[in-house]
């Protein structure tokens, strides 16, 4: 189950929410609305400087960041929690053209149009209780302010930038 981003963009891309469970950019559903943005643990300055050096010298920055290894305990956690993915980075990859100002979400129940700004400031719910959204998925759209948390836009099949 994939979700293409097409329309008034420089690059049409395809999202595959089934692999996001292993992506470090995912955010726990509860943290997304209670704690704001996902925060990495603080690192000391020596570690940060070392990483900057490695990136500058070797140019081996992996994007998207991927879990190096998943312990059995972490794997179990993946199978119990609900996760969202911020959509902004994917929209940056597709590069909406200057005159783009809205997005049409093709869903199982028809179409819904929202502003491009609202789409950029949204999450895609892709896992509920550790399981992919099969019946009304593959993703649901939730606004970052939580205003539609009880009634998300469900069954998104395609995102068309206009």
C-alpha positions, 0 to 999 in steps of 0.5 A, a space after each residue: 500500500 503506497 501513497 503517491 505525491 503528484 501534481 504541481 511538484 518538481 518530483 513525483 514521489 511515492 511513500 511506502 508507510 509499511 517501512 516507516 516502522 523502522 524509520 527514526 523520524 517516526 514519532 509516538 502518537 501520544 508524544 506528537 500531541 503531548 510533547 511537541 516535536 520528537 527530541 533527540 537525547 542531548 549529546 556532548 560537544 565532542 560527539 557532535 563535533 566528531 559527527 560533523 567531521 565525519 560528515 564533512 570528510 566522508 560525505 556518508 550522511 544517511 538520509 533517512 536515518 535508519 535504526 542501526 540495529 533493533 533489539 528484541 525489546 525495541 522490536 516488541 515496543 514497535 508492535 505495541 505502539 501507535 506512530 505518526 510520521 511528519 509529512 513536511 520532509 516528504 513534501 520538501 523532497 517533492 518540491 512543490 512549485 511556487 504557485 502551489 497552494 493546496 492539496 487534494 487528498 484522494 481517499 476511499 470515500 472521495 476527495 478532500 482539499 486542504 491548504 498546502 500549509 495545513 498539509 505541511 503541518 500535519 502528521 500521517 498516522 501509519 501504525 495503530 497499536 503496532 499494526 499497519 492501517 489496512 481497513 481504512 489506510 494506508 495512512 490517516 492525516 492528523 493536524 499537528 494542533 490535534 484539532 482532528 485527532 478524534 476524526 482524522 482524514 482516513 483512507 488516503 490513497 493519493 496526495 495531489 498538490 495543486 
